[in-house]
Amino acid sequence: MKTINKFIAVVLGLLAIASCSDDLNTVPEGDTLTEEQKKEIYSQTPQKLEADVLALYSSMIELEAIYDWYGGAAHFDFGYAAIMMIMDSWGQDMPSENSGYNWFNNAQKMTDRTQTSTFGYFIWNNLYKQMGLANQVIATVPVDSEDATLLNFRGQALAIRAFDYLNLVQLYQYTYAGHEEALAVPIILETTTGDEATHNPRATVSEVYELILSDLKEAIAILPETGISGQINRKVAYGLRARANLLMQNYDDAYDDAVAAAQGYTPYSIAEVSKPSFNTFNHAWLWGNIISEANDVVKSGIVNFPSHMCSFTGNGYAPGYAGRYINSTLYDEISDTDVRKGWWVTLDDNGEWVAPYVDWNWVYNYNGNEYNIAEWLGWQASYLNVKFGAYNNIYNNSTNACDIPLMRVEEMLLIQAEAKGLSQNGSVAEGKALLESFVQTYRDPSYTCTASSKEEFIDAIWFQRRVELWGEGQSWFDIMRLKKPVHRLGTNFEEAVSWNLPAEAPIFLAIIPEDETNVNPACVNNPIASTPQAGLTY
């Protein structure tokens, strides 16, 4: 049985956290401990501090984190996995129904780019709250500690803080290259006082990345090579730094970090992804949210990731109400020899469902009525995802206790290929060789990369990332990082949410919530852009 306990209440009681708590009149960024609190907690045993470290991870799967602010239960309020779905909904690769059943529809419509946006507050609150918890741990463990356990805790907190800033810097400003001096987000450290937090301007993109690299450098130096599944170890920290260096176009460093991160992990095999998967922490995962049946997000029934993403769950929105599909144009570009073509079901020329994972004779019970799987698929449109398996791989399982992938070794192999192909110390040919090795071995034995220039190679990498990492919260960051447009016209997006947007369109930048700018006037906001209109190319 997987176990991960929730310690947020304990942490709040012990540390008297002053921000990102239920008090929405405070700065949603995380204040620091007093010196006396630091001394008191540091005098405790490392085992007692472990509760604060576990809070870093339980905050990522917290149920109803904005219940009071929202005025009730929001069915997207289930932690970082919901942020992943919001970001994927902004782009062009994960269409869904344009209906009230789709709790991520405002993200799909891009009507969430306002100062009072629920999604805007949800993202800001989640990331800065976790950062506040990380700052508490960092403040508690001195940098010169000689206790290996305490240093492990400090390293995890430093990596979590880097993870939060790496998310934030990509959401509130365009990518690093060409925007180094643009305004990103306010920096809150373990030494930041409450008064400083309320007079805290946005740091530049380069300043945020400088902090990210500094935190990860120290984390890598003090974290153990391996650790508990679901928690950050040295390999995960290398993976985070590989992401950061790739964003900064430090290709040699990105390659080296991705190699270090990947050591000891093995990608999913063709056989393993020839059926619904990606629901249990395994040999391919460097990091993920470990979910148990006892977690609140599971006991909620439908306020969780599988409810919205798993087409085989017996309890949620995904089967029949708001499915998650792949962009039809992207799907058509996937080779028929690629096992990933089976991650989505379609209709053939005769109107028959093509679903390689499905036993058509299988019958299950749904709300007291029997339906076979073919009839059930008839509730959905073509291009429905069957990538994510149900809990314990039991179709129609009403228990949504699936683990959630945050970093897989496949991403590290793709980073290696991209970095080698674009590095001055590498070449497109070397990058292509690495890309072909991964795809041919693990996804499509017939694959050949035909790119003959760096531009074509970037597109080849982007295509592989769009397919391989679909539904895992990476697609929006790639659009921003690679300066790509969002094209929905002529695809299976519904007409009301179909448009074409250019690279780095003004609407791409997230808006800082007014809760932050009201209490921190030094934090100037991004301009609010007009919502895209159906059928238009901008």
C-alpha positions in Angstrom: 0.0 0.0 0.0 1.3 3.4 -1.0 1.3 5.9 1.8 1.8 9.6 1.9 0.3 11.6 4.8 -0.9 15.1 4.9 1.0 17.3 7.5 -0.1 20.8 6.4 -2.2 21.3 9.5 0.8 20.2 11.7 3.1 22.5 9.8 0.8 25.5 10.0 0.5 24.9 13.8 4.2 24.5 14.3 5.4 27.2 12.1 2.6 29.8 12.2 3.0 30.4 8.5 2.0 33.9 7.8 1.3 33.8 4.0 -0.3 31.5 1.4 -2.5 30.3 4.2 -6.3 30.5 4.6 -5.9 34.2 5.4 -6.3 35.8 2.0 -5.4 39.3 3.3 -1.7 38.2 3.6 0.8 38.1 0.8 0.4 34.8 -1.1 4.1 34.1 -1.1 5.2 32.7 2.2 6.7 34.7 5.0 9.7 33.5 7.1 10.2 32.1 10.5 11.3 34.3 13.4 14.7 33.6 14.8 13.2 32.0 17.9 11.0 29.7 15.8 14.1 28.7 13.8 16.0 27.8 17.0 13.0 26.0 18.4 12.5 23.8 15.4 16.2 23.2 14.8 16.5 22.0 18.3 14.1 19.2 17.5 15.2 15.9 16.1 15.4 15.4 12.3 12.5 13.0 12.5 10.2 15.8 13.7 11.3 18.1 10.9 10.4 15.3 8.5 6.7 16.3 8.8 7.6 19.7 7.3 9.4 18.1 4.4 6.4 15.8 3.7 4.2 18.9 3.6 6.2 20.0 0.5 4.7 17.0 -1.3 1.3 16.8 0.3 0.8 20.5 -0.7 1.0 19.3 -4.4 -2.1 17.0 -3.9 -4.0 19.2 -1.5 -7.8 19.2 -1.9 -9.8 22.4 -1.9 -6.8 24.7 -1.3 -8.8 27.7 -2.4 -12.2 26.6 -1.0 -12.8 29.7 1.0 -11.5 32.0 -1.7 -13.6 30.3 -4.3 -16.7 30.2 -2.1 -17.1 26.5 -2.2 -15.8 23.3 -3.8 -14.2 23.7 -7.2 -13.7 20.4 -9.1 -10.4 21.5 -10.4 -9.0 22.2 -7.0 -6.8 19.2 -6.5 -3.2 20.5 -6.6 -0.4 20.7 -9.1 -1.9 18.1 -11.5 -4.7 20.6 -12.0 -2.1 23.3 -12.9 -0.8 20.8 -15.5 -4.3 20.4 -17.0 -4.8 24.2 -17.0 -1.6 24.7 -18.9 -2.3 21.9 -21.4 -5.7 23.4 -22.0 -4.2 26.8 -23.0 -2.4 25.2 -25.9 -3.3 23.2 -29.0 -2.8 19.6 -28.2 -5.6 18.7 -25.7 -9.0 19.8 -26.9 -12.1 19.0 -24.8 -15.8 19.7 -24.8 -16.8 23.3 -24.7 -19.3 22.7 -21.9 -20.0 23.2 -18.3 -18.8 19.7 -17.5 -15.3 20.8 -18.5 -14.0 22.4 -15.4 -10.9 23.6 -17.4 -13.0 25.3 -20.1 -12.1 28.8 -19.1 -8.4 27.8 -19.7 -9.3 26.3 -23.1 -11.2 29.6 -23.9 -8.3 31.6 -22.5 -10.8 33.8 -20.6 -8.7 33.3 -17.5 -6.3 36.2 -18.3 -7.7 38.6 -15.7 -6.7 39.9 -12.3 -9.6 38.1 -10.7 -9.3 34.8 -12.5 -9.9 31.8 -10.4 -7.3 29.9 -12.3 -4.9 32.8 -11.9 -5.3 32.8 -8.2 -5.2 29.0 -8.0 -1.8 28.8 -9.8 -0.2 31.7 -7.9 -1.4 30.4 -4.5 -0.4 26.8 -5.1 3.2 27.6 -6.2 3.9 30.3 -3.7 2.4 28.3 -0.9 4.6 25.4 -1.6 7.5 27.8 -1.9 6.6 29.2 1.5 6.8 25.7 3.0 10.2 25.2 1.3 11.5 28.5 2.7 10.5 27.3 6.2 12.6 24.2 5.9 15.5 26.0 4.3 15.5 28.5 7.2 15.5 25.7 9.7 18.5 23.8 8.4 21.7 25.8 8.3 23.8 25.5 5.2 26.8 24.3 7.2 24.9 21.5 8.9 26.8 18.2 9.2 23.8 16.1 9.7 23.1 14.0 6.5 19.4 13.8 7.2 19.0 17.5 7.8 21.0 18.2 4.6 18.7 15.9 2.7 15.7 17.9 4.0 17.4 21.2 3.0 18.2 19.8 -0.5 14.6 18.7 -1.1 13.4 22.2 -0.1 15.9 23.9 -2.3 14.8 21.8 -5.3 11.2 22.4 -4.6 11.8 26.1 -4.5 13.6 25.9 -7.8 10.7 23.9 -9.2 8.2 26.5 -8.2 10.2 29.4 -9.6 10.9 27.4 -12.8 7.1 27.1 -13.2 6.4 30.7 -12.3 9.1 32.3 -14.6 7.7 30.5 -17.6 4.1 31.5 -16.8 4.4 35.2 -16.2 7.0 36.1 -18.8 8.2 34.9 -22.2 11.1 32.5 -22.4 14.6 33.2 -21.2 16.2 33.7 -24.6 15.6 37.3 -25.7 13.7 38.3 -22.5 16.5 38.0 -19.9 15.8 41.5 -18.5 12.0 41.3 -18.7 10.0 41.3 -15.5 9.2 37.8 -14.1 7.9 37.3 -10.6 8.8 38.5 -7.1 11.5 36.6 -5.3 10.7 35.4 -1.8 13.6 33.8 0.2 13.8 32.3 3.6 15.3 35.6 4.7 12.5 37.8 3.3 10.5 39.6 6.0 6.8 40.4 5.9 7.5 44.0 5.2 9.9 43.2 2.4 7.3 40.9 0.9 4.7 43.7 0.7 7.2 46.0 -1.1 8.7 43.4 -3.4 8.9 44.2 -7.2 9.1 41.6 -9.8 12.6 40.3 -10.4 13.9 39.9 -13.9 13.9 36.7 -15.8 17.7 36.4 -15.5 17.6 37.0 -11.7 15.0 34.2 -11.3 17.1 31.8 -13.3 20.1 32.8 -11.3 18.3 31.8 -8.1 17.0 28.5 -9.7 20.5 27.4 -10.7 21.9 28.4 -7.4 19.3 26.4 -5.5 19.8 23.4 -7.7 23.6 23.5 -7.5 23.4 23.3 -3.7 20.6 20.7 -3.8 22.6 18.5 -6.1 25.6 18.7 -3.8 23.8 17.7 -0.6 20.9 15.4 -1.8 21.4 11.6 -1.7 21.5 9.7 -5.0 18.3 7.8 -4.3 15.5 8.3 -1.9 11.8 7.6 -1.2 9.6 7.3 -4.3 7.7 10.5 -4.8 10.4 12.6 -3.1 13.2 14.6 -4.7 16.6 13.0 -4.8 19.8 14.1 -6.6 18.6 12.6 -9.9 15.4 14.7 -9.8 17.4 17.8 -9.0 19.6 17.1 -12.1 16.5 16.7 -14.1 15.2 20.1 -12.9 18.5 21.7 -13.8 18.5 20.0 -17.2 15.1 21.7 -17.8 16.5 25.1 -16.7 19.7 24.8 -18.7 17.7 23.8 -21.8 15.5 26.9 -21.3 18.6 29.1 -21.0 20.1 27.4 -24.1 23.0 26.2 -22.1 23.0 23.1 -24.2 26.2 21.4 -23.0 25.1 21.7 -19.4 21.6 20.6 -20.2 23.0 17.5 -21.9 25.3 16.6 -19.0 22.5 17.2 -16.4 20.0 15.1 -18.4 22.6 12.2 -18.7 23.2 12.4 -14.9 19.4 12.4 -14.2 18.7 9.4 -16.5 21.2 7.1 -15.0 19.5 4.1 -13.4 16.1 4.6 -15.0 14.6 2.7 -18.0 11.9 4.1 -20.3 8.6 2.3 -20.7 9.0 -0.5 -23.2 6.8 -0.8 -26.3 4.9 -3.6 -24.6 4.3 -1.5 -21.5 2.8 1.3 -23.4 0.7 -1.0 -25.7 -2.0 -0.6 -23.1 -3.3 2.2 -20.8 -0.4 3.1 -18.5 1.1 6.1 -16.7 -0.9 5.5 -13.6 1.7 3.9 -11.2 5.2 5.1 -10.2 7.7 2.7 -11.9 11.2 2.4 -13.4 10.6 5.2 -15.9 9.6 7.8 -13.3 12.2 10.1 -11.7 9.5 12.0 -9.8 5.7 11.8 -9.4 2.9 12.4 -7.0 2.3 9.2 -5.0 -1.4 8.8 -4.4 -3.1 6.5 -2.0 -6.7 5.6 -1.4 -6.6 7.5 1.9 -5.7 10.8 0.3 -8.5 13.4 0.3 -8.3 13.9 -3.4 -9.3 10.2 -3.8 -11.9 10.3 -1.1 -13.5 13.3 -2.9 -14.5 10.9 -5.7 -14.2 13.1 -8.7 -12.0 16.0 -7.6 -8.7 14.5 -8.9 -6.6 14.0 -11.9 -8.1 10.6 -13.1 -11.6 12.0 -12.9 -10.7 14.5 -15.6 -8.0 12.7 -17.6 -8.6 8.9 -17.4 -11.1 7.7 -19.9 -11.5 4.4 -18.1 -12.3 5.6 -14.7 -15.7 4.6 -13.3 -16.0 7.9 -11.4 -15.4 11.2 -13.1 -15.9 13.7 -15.9 -13.6 12.1 -18.5 -15.8 9.2 -19.5 -18.8 10.7 -21.3 -18.8 14.3 -20.2 -15.6 16.1 -20.8 -13.0 13.9 -22.4 -9.4 14.7 -23.2 -8.5 14.4 -26.8 -5.5 14.8 -29.0 -5.3 17.5 -31.7 -6.4 15.7 -34.8 -3.7 17.2 -37.0 -1.0 16.0 -34.5 -2.6 12.6 -34.4 -2.6 12.2 -38.2 1.2 13.0 -38.2 1.9 10.0 -35.9 3.2 7.0 -37.9 1.0 3.9 -38.0 4.1 2.0 -36.8 4.4 4.1 -33.7 2.9 2.4 -30.6 1.8 5.8 -29.4 -0.8 5.9 -32.1 -2.7 3.6 -29.8 -2.8 6.2 -27.0 -6.0 7.6 -28.6 -9.0 6.0 -30.2 -10.5 7.1 -33.5 -13.2 6.1 -36.1 -12.1 4.4 -39.3 -13.5 5.0 -42.7 -16.4 2.6 -42.0 -17.4 4.4 -38.8 -15.9 1.7 -36.6 -13.9 2.4 -33.5 -10.2 1.8 -33.7 -9.1 1.1 -30.2 -6.1 -1.2 -29.9 -6.3 -1.4 -26.1 -10.0 -2.5 -25.9 -11.5 -5.9 -25.5 -14.7 -5.4 -27.4 -16.4 -8.3 -25.6 -15.7 -6.8 -22.2 -18.9 -5.7 -20.4 -19.0 -3.6 -17.2 -21.6 -2.2 -15.0 -22.1 1.6 -14.9 -24.6 3.1 -12.5 -26.5 -0.1 -12.4 -26.8 -0.5 -16.1 -24.7 -2.7 -18.4 -22.9 -1.1 -21.3 -20.2 -2.7 -23.5 -17.1 -0.6 -24.1 -18.1 0.0 -27.8 -21.3 1.7 -26.7 -19.5 3.7 -24.0 -17.0 5.0 -26.6 -20.0 6.1 -28.6 -20.5 8.8 -25.9 -17.2 10.3 -26.9 -15.8 11.9 -30.0 -12.9 10.6 -32.0 -9.3 11.1 -30.8 -10.2 10.3 -27.2 -7.2 9.5 -25.0 -6.6 6.1 -23.6 -3.1 6.9 -22.5 -3.8 7.0 -18.8 -4.9 3.7 -17.2 -7.4 3.4 -14.3 -6.3 2.7 -10.8 -4.8 -0.8 -10.5 -5.5 -1.1 -14.3 -9.1 -2.1 -13.6 -11.4 -0.6 -16.1 -14.3 1.4 -14.6 -12.6 1.5 -11.2 -14.4 4.1 -9.2 -11.3 4.7 -7.0 -9.1 7.4 -8.5 -5.9 6.7 -6.7 -3.6 6.8 -9.7 -0.1 8.2 -9.3 0.8 11.3 -11.4 4.0 11.6 -13.4 6.0 14.8 -12.9 9.3 13.7 -14.5 10.1 10.7 -16.6 13.3 9.4 -18.0 11.9 9.7 -21.5 12.0 13.5 -21.1 15.6 13.3 -20.1 16.4 11.3 -23.3 14.6 13.9 -25.4 16.6 16.7 -23.6 19.8 14.9 -24.4 18.9 14.6 -28.0 17.9 18.3 -28.3 20.8 19.6 -26.4 23.3 17.5 -28.4 21.8 18.6 -31.7 21.8 22.3 -30.8 25.1 22.5 -28.9 28.2 24.1 -30.4 30.0 21.0 -29.2 27.5 18.7 -30.9 25.7 18.6 -34.2 22.3 18.0 -35.7 23.5 14.6 -36.9 24.4 13.6 -33.3 21.1 14.9 -32.0 19.2 12.9 -34.7 21.1 9.8 -33.8 20.1 10.1 -30.1 16.5 10.8 -31.1 16.3 7.9 -33.4 17.8 5.6 -30.8 15.2 6.5 -28.3 12.2 6.4 -30.6 13.2 3.2 -32.5 14.0 1.3 -29.3 11.0 2.3 -27.2 8.2 3.6 -29.5 8.5 3.1 -33.3 11.1 0.7 -34.8 10.6 2.2 -38.2 11.3 5.8 -37.2 13.8 8.0 -39.1 14.4 11.6 -38.3 14.6 13.5 -41.7 15.6 16.9 -40.3 18.5 18.5 -42.3 18.7 21.8 -40.4 18.6 23.0 -36.8 15.1 24.5 -37.4 13.8 21.2 -38.8 15.5 19.3 -35.9 13.8 21.5 -33.3 10.5 20.7 -34.9 11.3 17.0 -34.9 12.1 17.2 -31.2 9.0 19.3 -30.5 6.8 16.7 -32.3 8.2 13.9 -30.2 7.7 15.9 -27.0 4.1 16.7 -28.0 3.3 13.1 -28.5 5.4 11.5 -25.7 4.5 14.0 -22.9 0.9 14.6 -24.0 -1.3 15.3 -20.9 1.7 15.6 -18.5 1.7 19.4 -18.3 4.7 20.1 -20.6 3.0 21.3 -23.8 2.6 25.0 -22.8 6.1 25.3 -21.6 7.4 24.0 -24.9 5.2 26.5 -26.8 6.7 29.3 -24.8 10.3 27.9 -24.8 10.4 27.2 -28.5 8.4 30.4 -29.4 5.8 28.4 -31.2 2.3 29.5 -32.3 -1.0 28.0 -31.2 -3.0 26.6 -34.1 -6.4 25.2 -33.6 -8.2 26.1 -36.8 -8.9 23.1 -39.0 -8.6 20.6 -36.1 -11.0 18.9 -33.8 -11.3 21.8 -31.4 -14.9 23.0 -31.3 -15.6 26.1 -33.4 -16.1 28.4 -30.4 -12.5 27.7 -29.2 -10.8 27.6 -32.5 -8.3 30.2 -33.6 -4.7 30.6 -34.6 -2.3 32.7 -32.4 1.2 33.7 -33.3 4.3 32.9 -31.2 4.6 35.0 -28.1 1.1 36.5 -28.5 0.2 38.9 -25.7 -2.5 36.5 -24.4 0.2 34.0 -23.6 1.3 35.8 -20.5 -0.5 34.9 -17.3 -1.9 37.7 -15.1 -0.8 38.2 -11.5 -3.9 38.1 -9.2 -5.1 41.3 -7.7 -4.7 39.8 -4.2 -1.0 40.0 -4.8 -0.8 43.4 -6.4 -3.2 44.9 -3.8 -0.9 44.1 -0.9 2.3 44.4 -2.9 1.9 47.6 -5.0 5.5 47.2 -6.2 4.5 44.2 -8.2 3.4 45.6 -11.5 1.2 43.4 -13.6 1.3 42.1 -17.2 -1.0 43.9 -19.6 -4.4 42.2 -20.0 -4.8 41.1 -23.6 -8.1 40.6 -25.5 -9.5 37.1 -25.5 -9.1 35.3 -28.9 -12.2 35.2 -31.0 -13.4 32.0 -32.7 -12.4 31.5 -36.3 -9.7 34.2 -36.4 -6.0 34.1 -37.2 -4.0 36.7 -35.3 
